Amino acid sequence: MRCTVLLHHQKGRLTRLIKHGLGRAKTLSISVRDSNLKSFTRQRKFDVPTNLPEDITNAAYELFKKNYDFSLGVRTLGVSVSDFTGDVEQITVFEDDYAKKARLNEAINNIKDKYGNGSVLKGIVLKDKKFMREDPEATHTVHPDGHI
């Protein structure tokens, strides 16, 4: 399975999360419905609260891989974050690395605000031209073709 769909979808949602200033998420949840319409949900806590798209996407993908039977198709995949820190944030030994990533994401979001969603893309998105036309921040549906 490729992580492309999940990464692309989450980037738009997390951009909205950051813009609304909810802080960093402590909890990640995934919900999955397979092609037989059987569903399950799984959760995990982050060691360090985050609002970085890469952290959340990677954690969601690992949780999905750990719990999904790959002999079935995926009908629905939902990812959510909760238990936000708000404006109060605890500084950790990883704060410098986190701050650099947060500044990078802020710069990318500013470029996208000014020049459009397609102005900055992950290289993996370029492998599939359908992703280049989609705006995951404006919509909640990514790839209805079922690429997973």
C-alpha positions as CSV (number, residue, x, y, z in Angstrom):
1,M,0.0,0.0,0.0
2,R,1.2,3.5,-0.8
3,C,1.0,6.2,1.9
4,T,0.4,8.8,-0.8
5,V,-3.4,9.1,-0.4
6,L,-3.1,9.3,3.4
7,L,-0.4,11.9,3.2
8,H,-2.2,14.1,0.7
9,H,-5.5,13.9,2.6
10,Q,-4.0,14.7,6.0
11,K,-2.0,17.7,4.8
12,G,-5.2,19.6,4.0
13,R,-6.9,18.7,7.2
14,L,-3.8,19.5,9.3
15,T,-3.4,22.9,7.6
16,R,-6.9,23.8,8.8
17,L,-6.0,22.5,12.3
18,I,-2.9,24.7,12.5
19,K,-4.7,27.8,11.1
20,H,-7.4,27.5,13.9
21,G,-4.7,27.4,16.5
22,L,-5.8,24.4,18.4
23,G,-2.3,23.5,19.5
24,R,-0.7,20.1,19.2
25,A,-2.6,16.8,19.3
26,K,-1.8,14.2,21.9
27,T,-4.0,11.4,20.5
28,L,-4.4,9.9,17.0
29,S,-7.4,7.7,15.9
30,I,-8.0,5.8,12.8
31,S,-11.2,4.2,11.6
32,V,-11.2,1.7,8.8
33,R,-14.0,0.0,6.8
34,D,-13.1,-2.8,4.5
35,S,-14.7,-4.0,1.3
36,N,-16.9,-6.4,3.4
37,L,-18.2,-3.3,5.3
38,K,-16.6,-4.5,8.6
39,S,-15.2,-1.6,10.6
40,F,-12.7,-1.0,13.4
41,T,-11.1,1.9,15.1
42,R,-7.7,2.2,16.8
43,Q,-6.0,4.9,18.8
44,R,-2.6,5.7,20.1
45,K,-1.0,8.5,22.1
46,F,1.9,10.5,20.8
47,D,5.1,10.5,22.9
48,V,5.3,14.2,22.2
49,P,2.2,16.2,21.2
50,T,2.3,17.3,17.5
51,N,0.6,19.1,14.7
52,L,3.1,18.3,12.1
53,P,1.5,16.6,9.1
54,E,4.4,14.2,8.6
55,D,4.3,13.0,12.2
56,I,0.6,12.4,12.2
57,T,0.6,10.8,8.7
58,N,3.4,8.4,9.6
59,A,1.8,7.4,12.9
60,A,-1.6,6.8,11.2
61,Y,0.1,4.7,8.5
62,E,1.9,2.6,11.0
63,L,-1.2,2.1,13.1
64,F,-3.1,1.1,9.9
65,K,-0.4,-1.3,8.8
66,K,-0.2,-2.9,12.2
67,N,-4.0,-3.6,12.3
68,Y,-5.3,-4.1,8.8
69,D,-5.8,-7.4,6.9
70,F,-4.3,-6.5,3.5
71,S,-6.3,-9.3,1.7
72,L,-9.3,-7.0,1.7
73,G,-9.8,-3.7,-0.1
74,V,-10.3,-0.4,1.9
75,R,-13.6,1.2,1.5
76,T,-13.1,4.0,4.0
77,L,-10.1,5.3,6.0
78,G,-10.5,8.1,8.5
79,V,-7.9,9.8,10.6
80,S,-8.5,12.2,13.4
81,V,-6.5,13.8,16.1
82,S,-7.7,15.0,19.5
83,D,-6.7,15.9,23.1
84,F,-5.2,19.2,22.0
85,T,-2.6,21.1,24.1
86,G,-4.2,24.5,23.3
87,D,-1.7,27.4,23.6
88,V,0.2,25.8,26.5
89,E,3.0,23.7,25.2
90,Q,5.6,21.8,27.1
91,I,9.2,22.2,25.9
92,T,11.1,18.9,25.4
93,V,14.6,17.9,24.4
94,F,13.2,17.5,20.8
95,E,11.9,21.1,20.7
96,D,14.6,22.5,18.4
97,D,13.8,19.8,15.8
98,Y,10.1,20.3,16.2
99,A,10.4,24.1,15.9
100,K,12.4,23.8,12.7
101,K,9.8,21.5,11.2
102,A,7.0,23.8,12.4
103,R,8.6,26.9,10.8
104,L,9.1,24.9,7.5
105,N,5.4,23.9,7.5
106,E,4.4,27.5,8.3
107,A,6.5,28.8,5.4
108,I,5.0,26.2,3.0
109,N,1.4,27.1,4.1
110,N,2.2,30.8,3.5
111,I,3.4,30.0,0.0
112,K,0.2,27.9,-0.6
113,D,-2.0,30.7,0.7
114,K,-0.4,33.2,-1.7
115,Y,0.1,31.1,-4.8
116,G,-2.4,28.2,-4.4
117,N,-2.4,24.6,-3.1
118,G,-0.4,23.3,-6.1
119,S,2.5,25.6,-5.6
120,V,4.3,23.3,-3.2
121,L,3.9,19.5,-3.4
122,K,5.6,16.5,-2.0
123,G,7.6,14.7,-4.6
124,I,5.5,11.5,-4.1
125,V,2.4,13.4,-5.2
126,L,4.0,14.0,-8.6
127,K,3.8,10.3,-9.3
128,D,0.0,10.5,-9.7
129,K,-1.3,13.4,-11.7
130,K,-4.7,13.2,-10.1
131,F,-3.2,14.4,-6.9
132,M,-1.9,17.5,-8.5
133,R,-5.4,18.8,-9.4
134,E,-6.9,18.1,-5.9
135,D,-7.1,20.6,-3.0
136,P,-7.4,18.5,0.1
137,E,-7.8,21.7,2.2
138,A,-10.9,22.7,0.4
139,T,-12.5,19.2,0.1
140,H,-12.8,16.2,2.3
141,T,-12.6,13.6,-0.5
142,V,-9.3,12.5,-1.9
143,H,-9.1,9.9,-4.7
144,P,-12.6,8.5,-4.8
145,D,-11.1,6.0,-7.3
146,G,-9.9,3.8,-4.4
147,H,-6.2,3.7,-4.8
148,I,-5.4,2.0,-1.5
